[in-house]
Amino acid sequence: MPFFCGVNQIKNHSVTLQVRIREIKKSIGRKSASLSASASLTVEAALVLPLFLFAGAILMLPFRVLDVHRQVQAVGEHVSEEIGQAAYLSRYGDEESFWNTAAACAYAETAVRLKLKDLPIHDLSLLRSSLLEDGETVDLVMDYQVRLPFSVLGLNSVKQTNRSFRRAWVGEDGKSGAQEGEEDDVVVYVGKNSSRYHLSRTCHYLHNDLTAVAFGEVEYRRNESGGRYSPCARCGADAGATVYILPSGRHYHSSPSCSAIGAYVKAVWKSEVEYLGACSYCSRK
């Protein structure tokens, strides 16, 4: 009897051991499956996260370009305003006039490049600008490229253009009326290098220096300073067989009524130019 009891105990231990071995195998299998799933998720995360970050960086690029565009525009507005102020001082100051197209272009090149040197831009060009060419208009055009922090489909930069267009401060000089004890002053008009003052801005003598030339000959003509004539920014693109030039002008015009020609006419107080004498044509009217 004791022998059989011992045999039964051994059988019971064997069964219990087999059950535990099966449970251990199942547990090991579950852990292996869990480790395999975790490893799979880790690989997927390693692949997806860089793509997610790259997509986010690409979405931020337009904001970077817009911010640079805003800063360049602010600089352009500031520089064009300074040119307009200098034009006023040059025209109405006590010193001899020095502020012309060449001086304005040189200043714009220096000032714009200095103020934009810390921005991520390159290939900056102001060649399309027109500064005081008609005596009163400041048209500052800045072409440039914004560098990208990394290449996107082979694109390393984005082309941009900013423009600041305004009229220079060349209007009335602030004189509001005659001084006490003097007669009321009146506004008269003079042309560039004019020898008379005119009571009418449309007096035909203000434009009698206009010369009509064939378009094919204008490249051989020179103005009083020895310079060539270039197309007018307002009407030069519409030039036909005949164009119009002024001896003291820098551009040729497609029409004698171009508004840029009128820019050569300046409104002044009569007391300032009375020494010239009145025009014999419009003063009679």
Secondary structure, 3 states (H helix, E strand, C coil): CHHHHHHHHHHHHHHHHHHHHHHHHHHHHHHHHHHHHHHHHHHHHHHHHHHHHHHHHHHHHHHHHHHHHHHHHHHHHHHHHHHHHHHHHHHHCCCCCCCCHHHHHHHHHHHHHHHCCCCCEEEEECCCCEECCCCCEEEEEEEEEEEEEEEECCEEEEEEEEEEEEECCCCCCCCCCCCCCCCCCCEEEECCCCCCEECCCCCHHHHCCCEEEEHHHHHHCCCCCCCCCEECCCCHHHCCCEEEECCCCCEEECCCCCCCHHHHCEEEEHHHHHHHCECCCCCCC
